[in-house]
Amino acid sequence: MPQVSQKRTKNGRGDTEDLLLTTCLPGWIARSLARSGIHRMSQLADMKNAELLKLAGIGPRSVEQIRSAIRKFRRNRTQISAAHSKE
């Protein structure tokens, strides 16, 4: 399996929530994306459906699951940000 580098945050810890393997995506989709060099949800968020469909192993069903995972990822990020801002 390819090595996954971790993005550094302000506090110096790795941003593991952004890694595909820590999301609700099925493993087979995460592995297909990793083979194409995509390891983070933030990379997927800016991609258009047509771009996703060009990736090996990604079809219409996979795109639906990816979009759903992106929505969940964004909701979680919003909730985490709101909780941190209250501290």
C-alpha positions in Angstrom: 0.0 0.0 0.0 1.3 3.5 -0.8 2.8 5.6 1.9 0.5 8.3 3.1 2.1 11.5 4.3 0.2 13.5 7.0 -0.6 17.1 6.5 0.6 19.2 9.5 -1.8 21.4 11.4 -1.0 24.5 13.5 -0.6 22.4 16.6 1.9 20.1 14.8 -0.2 16.9 14.9 -1.1 15.0 11.7 -4.5 15.8 10.2 -5.7 12.2 10.3 -9.4 13.0 9.9 -8.6 14.1 6.3 -7.2 10.7 5.3 -9.4 8.6 3.1 -8.8 5.5 5.1 -10.3 7.1 8.2 -13.6 8.1 6.5 -16.8 6.2 5.8 -15.7 5.3 2.2 -15.5 1.6 1.5 -12.0 0.3 1.5 -12.1 -0.7 -2.2 -12.9 3.0 -3.2 -10.2 4.3 -0.9 -7.7 1.9 -2.4 -8.7 2.8 -6.0 -8.3 6.5 -5.2 -4.9 5.9 -3.5 -3.6 4.1 -6.6 -4.5 7.3 -8.5 -2.5 9.4 -5.9 -5.5 10.7 -3.9 -5.1 10.1 -0.2 -7.2 12.9 1.4 -10.8 14.0 1.4 -9.7 17.6 0.8 -8.3 16.4 -2.6 -11.6 14.9 -3.6 -13.7 17.9 -2.6 -12.5 20.0 -5.5 -12.8 17.3 -8.1 -15.7 17.3 -10.6 -17.7 14.1 -11.2 -16.2 13.8 -14.7 -12.7 13.9 -13.2 -13.6 11.2 -10.7 -15.1 8.9 -13.4 -11.8 9.1 -15.4 -10.0 7.4 -12.4 -9.4 3.6 -12.6 -11.9 1.7 -10.6 -14.3 4.6 -10.1 -17.7 4.4 -11.6 -21.1 6.1 -11.1 -21.8 4.2 -7.9 -18.4 5.1 -6.5 -18.9 8.8 -7.3 -22.2 8.7 -5.3 -20.5 7.2 -2.3 -17.6 9.7 -2.6 -20.0 12.6 -2.7 -21.9 11.3 0.3 -18.6 10.8 2.2 -17.5 14.4 1.3 -20.8 15.8 2.7 -20.2 13.8 6.0 -16.6 15.0 6.1 -17.7 18.6 5.7 -20.4 18.3 8.4 -17.9 16.8 10.8 -15.3 19.5 10.1 -18.0 22.2 10.7 -19.0 20.6 14.0 -15.4 20.2 15.1 -14.6 23.9 14.2 -17.7 25.1 16.1 -16.7 23.1 19.2 -13.2 24.5 19.1 -14.4 28.0 18.7 -16.6 27.7 21.9 -13.5 26.8 23.9 
